[in-house]
Amino acid sequence: GAGARGRGGQRRPGLSEKGHRRGREDMKRDNTNVVSAGVGGQGDVLMSDLLAAMGAAEGFDAKKSDSLGLAVRGGNVFSHVRWGEKISSPVIGKGQADYLLILEWLEAVRQRPYLKKGGRVMINDARIYPMLVSTGQAQYPDQDSILKAFEDWASEVTIVPALSLAVALGNAKVANTVLIGALARKIDSNPEVWNQVMRDRLPSKLLDINLKAFDRGYNYSGQC
């Protein structure tokens, strides 16, 4: 969401939270593994913070790990978030992610090896060109070739206009929260719990715009 920041060149240690059980009976009780990714400045770390807090709020053991690129802005950032009855490690192995939550198209390619067979992918329809592409030394892959990498592997790939929806709200930085809202609908979780997590975690000046962004993503996902 708005105001998210990270430090470059670091791998943050896994963070662990354990919530009191108050999750809904229809919530999935097996371990849930989410890999999120983007480019520095897009708010991936805040997104993973909220995902882990949500798992704890639903009564699960929740752990997360963030890996930050060499630059705060421009370097790739990815996070592993896991929740379940008992999580021993925050790290998700290749082929084990239930969901990929992607803030920028190229990161879908980079994180593809983590997706399990039949996993689901949500991609923010946004492109941030790396330096090699900007200087003409490399080509940015086209959308069709990126989607082809998930054929016969992912059970669903959803393209979310998270950036456009965020811009329509007046703040491009909340595209990450739009994407979280879209995921919340896909996993059939209670939006009120997500809203409470944001109230607990976000500064008051950023709360209203992020709650609106979540709703936009949640409603959009319901139409897919």
N, C-alpha and C positions, 0 to 999 in steps of 0.2 A: 504494500500500500504506500501511500504518500509518505515520503521521508525515510524510506528504508535505506540503510547504509551497510556496507561491509568493509572489511580490511583485506587488502590484496596480499597474495602470496602466503596465505596461512591455511592450514586445515584445522578447523575447530574440532575439539574433542566432542565425542558423543554426549548429548545432554539427555538426562533421564528424568521422567516424571511418572509418578504413579497416582492415579486418581481414585477417588472413592467410587465404588460401583453404583452407577445410576443410569447405565445405558439401557436402551430399549431392548426388549426381548428379541425383536426381529433384526437387531444389529448383528452383523457377521461376527462370530466368535472365533473363527480361525485367524491366524496372523494376517494382517494387511500390510503390504509393502508398497510404498510410494516413492518413486524417484522423481524429483523435480529438478528443473534446470533452466538456466537462462544466461544472460550476459550481465556483467557487473553493472549495477545501477537499476536493474529491473525489479529488484526486491525479492529474489529467490529465497534469501535467508529468512526474511520475515514470513514468507509463505510457508517455509518448513517449520518455523516456530509455531505458527497457527495450526498447522497440521498435527504436530506433536501434542500441542495443548488440547486439541479436539479429541485425540485418542484418549488422553488422560481424563478429560471431562466425561467421556462415555464409559469410564470405569476400567479402561485397559492399562496395562503396562505399556508405556510409550517411550521410545528412544529415537534420537535423530543424530545425524552427522552431516556437517557441511564441508565442502571442499571449494575454496575460493581461488579464482584465477590470479595471475601475476599482477593484474591491474584492477583497481576498484571498478573502473569503468572500461569496458572493452574486453576484459578477460572472461572466460566462461566460468560459471558458478553452478555447482550441482549439489543436491542434498539427498540423503537417504532418510526416510521416515518410516518407522515400523511401530505397529501397535498390535497387541494380542494379550492372551492370558499371562504369558511370561516371555519376555524378550531378553535374550542373553547378550545380543550384540546389535548395535545400531546399523551395522553394515549389511547392505543387500548384495548378495552374490549375483553374478550374471545369470540371466534366465530366471530370475526369481521375483521380479517386480510385477505386482498386480496392475499397477497404473504408472504411466509416464505422464507427468504434468509439465508441459513444455512451454516456455515463455517466448521462444524464438525458433524459427524453422530449422536452422542448422543444428541446434541442440537435439532435435529429434533424431538426427543421424548419429550423433555422438552417443546418445543414451540408448539407442536401439538394442545393443547387446544385453541390457539389463531386463528387458521385457520378457516375461514368461510366455509360453505358447498359450494363446487365448486371452492374453492380457489386453487392457484397454489403454488408449492413448488420447490425450486431450492437448491440442496444439493451439496456442495463441497465434492468430494470423498476423505475424509481424516478422520483419527481417532486419537484422542489424549486421551490416557487412564488416567482416574482419579486415584488418589492414592489408593482408595479401590480396584480397578481392578489390579493395578500394584503390590499390596501386596497380591493378591489372595483372598481378602475378598468379592469380588463381581465379577460378570461376565459382560462383555461388550456385549450388545445385538447384535445379528447378523443382517446383512443387510436385510435379508428377513423379520424378525420380525418387523424391523423399518418400512419397506415399507408397511407391512400389516396394520399398524396403520392408513395408509392413504387411504386404499382401501374403495371404496364406499363413500368417503368424498372429497378428492382432485380431481379436474378435470384433473390435470397433475402433475406428479412428474418428474423433470429432474435432473439426476445425472451429474454434471459437473466436469470434471477432472481438476479443477482449480489449485490444488496444482501441479499436473504434468506439466500443461501448464506454471505455474509460474517458476518452476524449470528449464524448458527448456529455459526460458528467462534469467536464471541466478540468480534469486532472489525469493526464496520461499515466501517472505513476501508480494508479490503482488498478491497472490491468491485471496485476497479480491477484488481487482480491476478486476481480471478476472471474478469473480462472478457478479460484477456490470455490466460488459459488456454483460454477458449472460442475465441478467435481462433486460437491455436496449433493447435488440432485442425482447424479449418476450412482452414488453409493447409498442412496435412500436414507440419508442421515437427517436428523432433526435440525432444521435451520435455526431454531431458537437456541439450541446449544451452541452452534457456531457464533451466533450473535453475542451470546454471553461471553464466549471465549474472546471475541474482539473487544468487548467492553472491558474485560479484565486485562487485556494485553496492550491496547493501543492508547496513545495519548488522547486526551479529550478533544483536542483541536483537529485530530485526524479521524475521529470515530465516525462522524456522520457521513463523510464521503465514502469511507470504507464499507459501512453498512449498506449504503446505496449501491456501491459497486458489487457487493456480494449478491444483493437481490437481483441486479441485472444479469449476472452470470447464472444464478439459480433459475431464473425465469427463462433465459435463453436455452439452457440445457433441457428444460422441460418440453421445449418445442422440437427438439432434435429426435 
